[in-house]
Amino acid sequence: MSSLLSVCDLCKRYTLGSATVEVLQGIHLEIAAGTTTALVGASGAGKSTLLHILGALDRPSSGVVRYRNDELFTRSDQQLADFRNRSIGFVFQFHHLLPEFTALENVMMPALIARQSRRAAQERAVQLLEQVGLSHRLTHRPGELSGGEQQRVAIARALVLGPELLLADEPTGNLDMKTSESIHELLRRLQQDSGITLVIVTHNERLAAGMERVVRLVDGNIDYATPEGM
């Protein structure tokens, strides 16, 4: 399998007053294309910070991140924004749907911003909402949807531009157990169907166990990582 993401000696630190907080300390990690990886660990271990750097939402303090062998953080902020929009889909714990728009319109939005035709954006959005089991909710606004349905809309929105990497940060963190399991199964099915690379931050051990690889962070370091393909 070819490498999609390669991380070498990655560090992230923040300065708070006179104190320096080391969030990530010398991370080394390879993520192969088309695989599933869970990032696990206690709160404050650096999971979300690592995910944000992998998604070019935040810059590291030092170290190198390569995406298909091209170094990411030599690029300008605008180049990184263009890269994110083209190559990466994001799903967060809170769905961040626009309340005044329907499910269909929310999913279409990234495609319209990318200047796709309205017809193409709508066709793709309808297809994705059908895939996530919401073909009967196209015209419903977020306030008319359950928490699980809202997260399904968010997943469809993350996939509308056809990214090759999907990053999910605690995607079921505010859902009940039954709904969480349905979202987990949906993510696994979508990944298998599309071959997308999936990286999830989670506290849910059952979700992590369903991924091909588990990477455990402790105090900003990788404490344990199963080999790729296991």
ChimeraX commands (.cxc) that place a marker at each C-alpha (Angstrom):
marker #1 position 0.00,0.00,0.00 radius 0.5
marker #1 position 1.26,3.48,-0.84 radius 0.5
marker #1 position 1.76,6.06,1.90 radius 0.5
marker #1 position -0.81,8.84,2.00 radius 0.5
marker #1 position 0.46,10.66,5.08 radius 0.5
marker #1 position 3.94,10.60,6.53 radius 0.5
marker #1 position 4.76,12.35,9.81 radius 0.5
marker #1 position 8.36,12.79,10.96 radius 0.5
marker #1 position 9.47,14.19,14.35 radius 0.5
marker #1 position 6.31,16.26,14.69 radius 0.5
marker #1 position 6.11,18.66,17.64 radius 0.5
marker #1 position 3.45,21.15,18.67 radius 0.5
marker #1 position 3.82,23.58,21.54 radius 0.5
marker #1 position 1.83,26.53,22.83 radius 0.5
marker #1 position 3.02,29.43,24.94 radius 0.5
marker #1 position 0.71,30.40,27.79 radius 0.5
marker #1 position 2.10,33.41,29.56 radius 0.5
marker #1 position 5.60,32.44,30.68 radius 0.5
marker #1 position 4.89,28.71,30.33 radius 0.5
marker #1 position 5.38,26.49,27.29 radius 0.5
marker #1 position 3.03,23.54,26.86 radius 0.5
marker #1 position 4.30,20.63,24.76 radius 0.5
marker #1 position 1.21,19.05,23.21 radius 0.5
marker #1 position 2.96,16.76,20.70 radius 0.5
marker #1 position 6.53,15.57,21.18 radius 0.5
marker #1 position 8.40,13.94,18.31 radius 0.5
marker #1 position 5.57,12.05,16.61 radius 0.5
marker #1 position 6.48,9.60,13.84 radius 0.5
marker #1 position 3.59,8.05,11.90 radius 0.5
marker #1 position 2.78,6.57,8.50 radius 0.5
marker #1 position -0.78,6.22,7.23 radius 0.5
marker #1 position -1.31,4.16,4.10 radius 0.5
marker #1 position -3.86,5.13,1.46 radius 0.5
marker #1 position -7.21,3.38,1.75 radius 0.5
marker #1 position -6.79,2.31,5.38 radius 0.5
marker #1 position -8.66,3.05,8.61 radius 0.5
marker #1 position -6.89,4.35,11.72 radius 0.5
marker #1 position -8.16,5.18,15.19 radius 0.5
marker #1 position -6.32,7.70,17.37 radius 0.5
marker #1 position -7.06,6.91,21.01 radius 0.5
marker #1 position -5.89,8.11,24.41 radius 0.5
marker #1 position -6.96,10.11,27.43 radius 0.5
marker #1 position -8.23,13.68,27.19 radius 0.5
marker #1 position -5.29,16.01,26.67 radius 0.5
marker #1 position -3.08,13.34,25.11 radius 0.5
marker #1 position -2.84,15.32,21.84 radius 0.5
marker #1 position -5.24,13.34,19.63 radius 0.5
marker #1 position -7.25,16.26,18.29 radius 0.5
marker #1 position -4.14,18.42,17.87 radius 0.5
marker #1 position -2.54,15.68,15.76 radius 0.5
marker #1 position -5.71,15.28,13.70 radius 0.5
marker #1 position -5.88,19.03,13.04 radius 0.5
marker #1 position -2.28,19.05,11.85 radius 0.5
marker #1 position -2.88,16.03,9.60 radius 0.5
marker #1 position -5.79,17.97,8.12 radius 0.5
marker #1 position -3.73,21.16,7.67 radius 0.5
marker #1 position -6.04,23.05,10.02 radius 0.5
marker #1 position -3.08,23.87,12.25 radius 0.5
marker #1 position 0.66,24.14,11.65 radius 0.5
marker #1 position 3.20,22.16,13.68 radius 0.5
marker #1 position 5.88,23.92,15.72 radius 0.5
marker #1 position 8.49,21.67,14.10 radius 0.5
marker #1 position 8.74,18.46,12.14 radius 0.5
marker #1 position 7.55,17.39,8.71 radius 0.5
marker #1 position 4.18,16.23,7.38 radius 0.5
marker #1 position 4.10,14.84,3.85 radius 0.5
marker #1 position 0.97,14.14,1.85 radius 0.5
marker #1 position 1.73,11.77,-1.02 radius 0.5
marker #1 position 5.42,12.66,-0.55 radius 0.5
marker #1 position 4.81,16.41,-0.87 radius 0.5
marker #1 position 5.63,18.45,2.22 radius 0.5
marker #1 position 2.49,20.21,3.43 radius 0.5
marker #1 position 3.68,23.08,5.55 radius 0.5
marker #1 position 5.97,24.74,3.04 radius 0.5
marker #1 position 2.72,25.97,1.47 radius 0.5
marker #1 position 1.04,29.32,2.10 radius 0.5
marker #1 position -2.16,29.54,4.12 radius 0.5
marker #1 position -4.16,29.97,0.91 radius 0.5
marker #1 position -2.48,26.95,-0.67 radius 0.5
marker #1 position -3.28,24.91,2.44 radius 0.5
marker #1 position -6.91,26.04,2.30 radius 0.5
marker #1 position -7.12,24.99,-1.36 radius 0.5
marker #1 position -5.54,21.63,-0.47 radius 0.5
marker #1 position -8.01,21.03,2.38 radius 0.5
marker #1 position -11.00,21.83,0.22 radius 0.5
marker #1 position -9.80,19.54,-2.56 radius 0.5
marker #1 position -8.44,16.56,-0.64 radius 0.5
marker #1 position -9.87,16.32,2.88 radius 0.5
marker #1 position -13.30,15.88,4.44 radius 0.5
marker #1 position -13.90,16.70,8.11 radius 0.5
marker #1 position -16.49,15.42,10.58 radius 0.5
marker #1 position -16.55,16.85,14.09 radius 0.5
marker #1 position -18.39,16.01,17.29 radius 0.5
marker #1 position -20.69,18.97,16.68 radius 0.5
marker #1 position -22.04,18.92,13.16 radius 0.5
marker #1 position -21.92,22.69,12.43 radius 0.5
marker #1 position -24.83,22.50,10.00 radius 0.5
marker #1 position -26.36,25.77,8.85 radius 0.5
marker #1 position -29.75,25.90,10.61 radius 0.5
marker #1 position -31.53,27.97,7.97 radius 0.5
marker #1 position -30.79,25.50,5.16 radius 0.5
marker #1 position -32.22,22.06,4.41 radius 0.5
marker #1 position -30.23,18.85,4.64 radius 0.5
marker #1 position -29.83,18.89,0.86 radius 0.5
marker #1 position -28.64,22.50,0.83 radius 0.5
marker #1 position -26.16,21.87,3.65 radius 0.5
marker #1 position -24.59,18.98,1.74 radius 0.5
marker #1 position -24.50,20.98,-1.49 radius 0.5
marker #1 position -22.78,23.97,0.10 radius 0.5
marker #1 position -19.09,22.93,-0.27 radius 0.5
marker #1 position -19.66,22.03,-3.92 radius 0.5
marker #1 position -21.31,25.38,-4.62 radius 0.5
marker #1 position -18.46,27.21,-2.86 radius 0.5
marker #1 position -16.08,25.24,-5.10 radius 0.5
marker #1 position -18.01,26.72,-8.06 radius 0.5
marker #1 position -19.58,23.49,-9.24 radius 0.5
marker #1 position -22.84,23.89,-11.10 radius 0.5
marker #1 position -25.96,23.77,-8.97 radius 0.5
marker #1 position -27.20,20.78,-10.91 radius 0.5
marker #1 position -23.99,18.77,-10.35 radius 0.5
marker #1 position -23.88,19.75,-6.67 radius 0.5
marker #1 position -27.50,18.71,-6.16 radius 0.5
marker #1 position -27.09,15.38,-7.94 radius 0.5
marker #1 position -24.06,14.51,-5.82 radius 0.5
marker #1 position -25.74,15.66,-2.60 radius 0.5
marker #1 position -28.87,13.61,-3.27 radius 0.5
marker #1 position -26.72,10.55,-3.99 radius 0.5
marker #1 position -24.80,10.94,-0.74 radius 0.5
marker #1 position -27.91,11.54,1.36 radius 0.5
marker #1 position -29.34,8.35,-0.09 radius 0.5
marker #1 position -26.12,6.53,0.86 radius 0.5
marker #1 position -26.38,7.71,4.47 radius 0.5
marker #1 position -30.05,6.70,4.66 radius 0.5
marker #1 position -31.64,10.15,4.51 radius 0.5
marker #1 position -33.37,10.21,1.13 radius 0.5
marker #1 position -36.61,10.94,3.01 radius 0.5
marker #1 position -35.10,13.96,4.83 radius 0.5
marker #1 position -33.81,16.06,1.93 radius 0.5
marker #1 position -36.00,19.08,2.67 radius 0.5
marker #1 position -35.76,18.95,6.46 radius 0.5
marker #1 position -33.75,21.59,8.31 radius 0.5
marker #1 position -31.29,20.57,11.06 radius 0.5
marker #1 position -33.77,21.49,13.81 radius 0.5
marker #1 position -36.18,18.93,12.37 radius 0.5
marker #1 position -33.61,16.12,12.47 radius 0.5
marker #1 position -32.40,13.90,15.31 radius 0.5
marker #1 position -28.79,14.10,16.49 radius 0.5
marker #1 position -27.87,10.99,14.54 radius 0.5
marker #1 position -29.53,12.30,11.40 radius 0.5
marker #1 position -27.71,15.60,11.73 radius 0.5
marker #1 position -24.39,13.77,11.95 radius 0.5
marker #1 position -25.29,11.72,8.86 radius 0.5
marker #1 position -25.88,14.99,7.00 radius 0.5
marker #1 position -22.47,16.21,8.22 radius 0.5
marker #1 position -20.83,13.02,6.94 radius 0.5
marker #1 position -22.48,13.44,3.54 radius 0.5
marker #1 position -21.34,17.07,3.43 radius 0.5
marker #1 position -17.75,15.98,4.22 radius 0.5
marker #1 position -17.80,13.63,1.24 radius 0.5
marker #1 position -19.50,15.82,-1.35 radius 0.5
marker #1 position -16.26,16.96,-3.03 radius 0.5
marker #1 position -14.88,13.42,-3.19 radius 0.5
marker #1 position -11.91,13.75,-0.81 radius 0.5
marker #1 position -9.39,10.93,-0.50 radius 0.5
marker #1 position -8.96,11.50,3.25 radius 0.5
marker #1 position -11.74,11.70,5.85 radius 0.5
marker #1 position -10.83,12.97,9.32 radius 0.5
marker #1 position -13.36,12.50,12.12 radius 0.5
marker #1 position -12.91,14.01,15.60 radius 0.5
marker #1 position -15.14,12.24,18.14 radius 0.5
marker #1 position -17.95,11.95,15.55 radius 0.5
marker #1 position -20.28,10.21,18.04 radius 0.5
marker #1 position -19.17,11.95,21.21 radius 0.5
marker #1 position -22.56,13.52,21.93 radius 0.5
marker #1 position -24.76,10.65,20.71 radius 0.5
marker #1 position -26.36,7.78,22.61 radius 0.5
marker #1 position -24.92,4.27,22.34 radius 0.5
marker #1 position -27.40,2.93,19.78 radius 0.5
marker #1 position -27.05,5.98,17.53 radius 0.5
marker #1 position -23.27,5.88,17.93 radius 0.5
marker #1 position -23.15,2.30,16.73 radius 0.5
marker #1 position -25.18,3.18,13.63 radius 0.5
marker #1 position -22.80,6.06,12.81 radius 0.5
marker #1 position -19.79,3.79,13.34 radius 0.5
marker #1 position -21.26,1.21,10.96 radius 0.5
marker #1 position -22.05,3.92,8.42 radius 0.5
marker #1 position -18.48,5.23,8.47 radius 0.5
marker #1 position -17.07,1.73,8.03 radius 0.5
marker #1 position -19.43,0.99,5.15 radius 0.5
marker #1 position -18.72,4.27,3.37 radius 0.5
marker #1 position -14.98,3.69,3.73 radius 0.5
marker #1 position -15.22,0.18,2.34 radius 0.5
marker #1 position -17.40,1.28,-0.56 radius 0.5
marker #1 position -15.26,4.27,-1.56 radius 0.5
marker #1 position -11.74,3.20,-0.53 radius 0.5
marker #1 position -11.24,6.54,1.21 radius 0.5
marker #1 position -8.58,6.82,3.92 radius 0.5
marker #1 position -10.25,7.25,7.32 radius 0.5
marker #1 position -8.65,8.58,10.51 radius 0.5
marker #1 position -10.84,8.86,13.61 radius 0.5
marker #1 position -10.17,10.35,17.04 radius 0.5
marker #1 position -12.30,8.46,19.54 radius 0.5
marker #1 position -12.72,7.49,23.17 radius 0.5
marker #1 position -14.95,4.62,22.05 radius 0.5
marker #1 position -12.97,1.40,22.32 radius 0.5
marker #1 position -15.52,-0.54,20.25 radius 0.5
marker #1 position -15.18,1.91,17.38 radius 0.5
marker #1 position -11.39,1.81,17.64 radius 0.5
marker #1 position -11.42,-2.00,17.59 radius 0.5
marker #1 position -13.25,-1.89,14.26 radius 0.5
marker #1 position -10.45,0.09,12.60 radius 0.5
marker #1 position -7.54,-1.61,10.84 radius 0.5
marker #1 position -5.04,0.24,13.00 radius 0.5
marker #1 position -5.05,1.73,16.49 radius 0.5
marker #1 position -2.59,4.45,17.52 radius 0.5
marker #1 position -2.56,5.30,21.24 radius 0.5
marker #1 position -1.23,8.66,22.41 radius 0.5
marker #1 position -0.01,9.32,25.93 radius 0.5
marker #1 position 1.16,12.81,26.95 radius 0.5
marker #1 position 1.90,13.87,23.39 radius 0.5
marker #1 position 3.78,10.73,22.39 radius 0.5
marker #1 position 2.75,7.59,20.53 radius 0.5
marker #1 position 2.67,4.92,23.22 radius 0.5
marker #1 position 1.43,2.10,21.02 radius 0.5
marker #1 position 0.51,1.54,17.37 radius 0.5
marker #1 position -0.68,-1.65,15.75 radius 0.5
marker #1 position 1.06,-2.38,12.45 radius 0.5
marker #1 position -0.64,-1.22,9.26 radius 0.5
marker #1 position -2.98,-3.82,7.84 radius 0.5
marker #1 position -3.76,-5.48,11.19 radius 0.5
marker link #1:1,2 radius 0.2
marker link #1:2,3 radius 0.2
marker link #1:3,4 radius 0.2
marker link #1:4,5 radius 0.2
marker link #1:5,6 radius 0.2
marker link #1:6,7 radius 0.2
marker link #1:7,8 radius 0.2
marker link #1:8,9 radius 0.2
marker link #1:9,10 radius 0.2
marker link #1:10,11 radius 0.2
marker link #1:11,12 radius 0.2
marker link #1:12,13 radius 0.2
marker link #1:13,14 radius 0.2
marker link #1:14,15 radius 0.2
marker link #1:15,16 radius 0.2
marker link #1:16,17 radius 0.2
marker link #1:17,18 radius 0.2
marker link #1:18,19 radius 0.2
marker link #1:19,20 radius 0.2
marker link #1:20,21 radius 0.2
marker link #1:21,22 radius 0.2
marker link #1:22,23 radius 0.2
marker link #1:23,24 radius 0.2
marker link #1:24,25 radius 0.2
marker link #1:25,26 radius 0.2
marker link #1:26,27 radius 0.2
marker link #1:27,28 radius 0.2
marker link #1:28,29 radius 0.2
marker link #1:29,30 radius 0.2
marker link #1:30,31 radius 0.2
marker link #1:31,32 radius 0.2
marker link #1:32,33 radius 0.2
marker link #1:33,34 radius 0.2
marker link #1:34,35 radius 0.2
marker link #1:35,36 radius 0.2
marker link #1:36,37 radius 0.2
marker link #1:37,38 radius 0.2
marker link #1:38,39 radius 0.2
marker link #1:39,40 radius 0.2
marker link #1:40,41 radius 0.2
marker link #1:41,42 radius 0.2
marker link #1:42,43 radius 0.2
marker link #1:43,44 radius 0.2
marker link #1:44,45 radius 0.2
marker link #1:45,46 radius 0.2
marker link #1:46,47 radius 0.2
marker link #1:47,48 radius 0.2
marker link #1:48,49 radius 0.2
marker link #1:49,50 radius 0.2
marker link #1:50,51 radius 0.2
marker link #1:51,52 radius 0.2
marker link #1:52,53 radius 0.2
marker link #1:53,54 radius 0.2
marker link #1:54,55 radius 0.2
marker link #1:55,56 radius 0.2
marker link #1:56,57 radius 0.2
marker link #1:57,58 radius 0.2
marker link #1:58,59 radius 0.2
marker link #1:59,60 radius 0.2
marker link #1:60,61 radius 0.2
marker link #1:61,62 radius 0.2
marker link #1:62,63 radius 0.2
marker link #1:63,64 radius 0.2
marker link #1:64,65 radius 0.2
marker link #1:65,66 radius 0.2
marker link #1:66,67 radius 0.2
marker link #1:67,68 radius 0.2
marker link #1:68,69 radius 0.2
marker link #1:69,70 radius 0.2
marker link #1:70,71 radius 0.2
marker link #1:71,72 radius 0.2
marker link #1:72,73 radius 0.2
marker link #1:73,74 radius 0.2
marker link #1:74,75 radius 0.2
marker link #1:75,76 radius 0.2
marker link #1:76,77 radius 0.2
marker link #1:77,78 radius 0.2
marker link #1:78,79 radius 0.2
marker link #1:79,80 radius 0.2
marker link #1:80,81 radius 0.2
marker link #1:81,82 radius 0.2
marker link #1:82,83 radius 0.2
marker link #1:83,84 radius 0.2
marker link #1:84,85 radius 0.2
marker link #1:85,86 radius 0.2
marker link #1:86,87 radius 0.2
marker link #1:87,88 radius 0.2
marker link #1:88,89 radius 0.2
marker link #1:89,90 radius 0.2
marker link #1:90,91 radius 0.2
marker link #1:91,92 radius 0.2
marker link #1:92,93 radius 0.2
marker link #1:93,94 radius 0.2
marker link #1:94,95 radius 0.2
marker link #1:95,96 radius 0.2
marker link #1:96,97 radius 0.2
marker link #1:97,98 radius 0.2
marker link #1:98,99 radius 0.2
marker link #1:99,100 radius 0.2
marker link #1:100,101 radius 0.2
marker link #1:101,102 radius 0.2
marker link #1:102,103 radius 0.2
marker link #1:103,104 radius 0.2
marker link #1:104,105 radius 0.2
marker link #1:105,106 radius 0.2
marker link #1:106,107 radius 0.2
marker link #1:107,108 radius 0.2
marker link #1:108,109 radius 0.2
marker link #1:109,110 radius 0.2
marker link #1:110,111 radius 0.2
marker link #1:111,112 radius 0.2
marker link #1:112,113 radius 0.2
marker link #1:113,114 radius 0.2
marker link #1:114,115 radius 0.2
marker link #1:115,116 radius 0.2
marker link #1:116,117 radius 0.2
marker link #1:117,118 radius 0.2
marker link #1:118,119 radius 0.2
marker link #1:119,120 radius 0.2
marker link #1:120,121 radius 0.2
marker link #1:121,122 radius 0.2
marker link #1:122,123 radius 0.2
marker link #1:123,124 radius 0.2
marker link #1:124,125 radius 0.2
marker link #1:125,126 radius 0.2
marker link #1:126,127 radius 0.2
marker link #1:127,128 radius 0.2
marker link #1:128,129 radius 0.2
marker link #1:129,130 radius 0.2
marker link #1:130,131 radius 0.2
marker link #1:131,132 radius 0.2
marker link #1:132,133 radius 0.2
marker link #1:133,134 radius 0.2
marker link #1:134,135 radius 0.2
marker link #1:135,136 radius 0.2
marker link #1:136,137 radius 0.2
marker link #1:137,138 radius 0.2
marker link #1:138,139 radius 0.2
marker link #1:139,140 radius 0.2
marker link #1:140,141 radius 0.2
marker link #1:141,142 radius 0.2
marker link #1:142,143 radius 0.2
marker link #1:143,144 radius 0.2
marker link #1:144,145 radius 0.2
marker link #1:145,146 radius 0.2
marker link #1:146,147 radius 0.2
marker link #1:147,148 radius 0.2
marker link #1:148,149 radius 0.2
marker link #1:149,150 radius 0.2
marker link #1:150,151 radius 0.2
marker link #1:151,152 radius 0.2
marker link #1:152,153 radius 0.2
marker link #1:153,154 radius 0.2
marker link #1:154,155 radius 0.2
marker link #1:155,156 radius 0.2
marker link #1:156,157 radius 0.2
marker link #1:157,158 radius 0.2
marker link #1:158,159 radius 0.2
marker link #1:159,160 radius 0.2
marker link #1:160,161 radius 0.2
marker link #1:161,162 radius 0.2
marker link #1:162,163 radius 0.2
marker link #1:163,164 radius 0.2
marker link #1:164,165 radius 0.2
marker link #1:165,166 radius 0.2
marker link #1:166,167 radius 0.2
marker link #1:167,168 radius 0.2
marker link #1:168,169 radius 0.2
marker link #1:169,170 radius 0.2
marker link #1:170,171 radius 0.2
marker link #1:171,172 radius 0.2
marker link #1:172,173 radius 0.2
marker link #1:173,174 radius 0.2
marker link #1:174,175 radius 0.2
marker link #1:175,176 radius 0.2
marker link #1:176,177 radius 0.2
marker link #1:177,178 radius 0.2
marker link #1:178,179 radius 0.2
marker link #1:179,180 radius 0.2
marker link #1:180,181 radius 0.2
marker link #1:181,182 radius 0.2
marker link #1:182,183 radius 0.2
marker link #1:183,184 radius 0.2
marker link #1:184,185 radius 0.2
marker link #1:185,186 radius 0.2
marker link #1:186,187 radius 0.2
marker link #1:187,188 radius 0.2
marker link #1:188,189 radius 0.2
marker link #1:189,190 radius 0.2
marker link #1:190,191 radius 0.2
marker link #1:191,192 radius 0.2
marker link #1:192,193 radius 0.2
marker link #1:193,194 radius 0.2
marker link #1:194,195 radius 0.2
marker link #1:195,196 radius 0.2
marker link #1:196,197 radius 0.2
marker link #1:197,198 radius 0.2
marker link #1:198,199 radius 0.2
marker link #1:199,200 radius 0.2
marker link #1:200,201 radius 0.2
marker link #1:201,202 radius 0.2
marker link #1:202,203 radius 0.2
marker link #1:203,204 radius 0.2
marker link #1:204,205 radius 0.2
marker link #1:205,206 radius 0.2
marker link #1:206,207 radius 0.2
marker link #1:207,208 radius 0.2
marker link #1:208,209 radius 0.2
marker link #1:209,210 radius 0.2
marker link #1:210,211 radius 0.2
marker link #1:211,212 radius 0.2
marker link #1:212,213 radius 0.2
marker link #1:213,214 radius 0.2
marker link #1:214,215 radius 0.2
marker link #1:215,216 radius 0.2
marker link #1:216,217 radius 0.2
marker link #1:217,218 radius 0.2
marker link #1:218,219 radius 0.2
marker link #1:219,220 radius 0.2
marker link #1:220,221 radius 0.2
marker link #1:221,222 radius 0.2
marker link #1:222,223 radius 0.2
marker link #1:223,224 radius 0.2
marker link #1:224,225 radius 0.2
marker link #1:225,226 radius 0.2
marker link #1:226,227 radius 0.2
marker link #1:227,228 radius 0.2
marker link #1:228,229 radius 0.2
marker link #1:229,230 radius 0.2
view
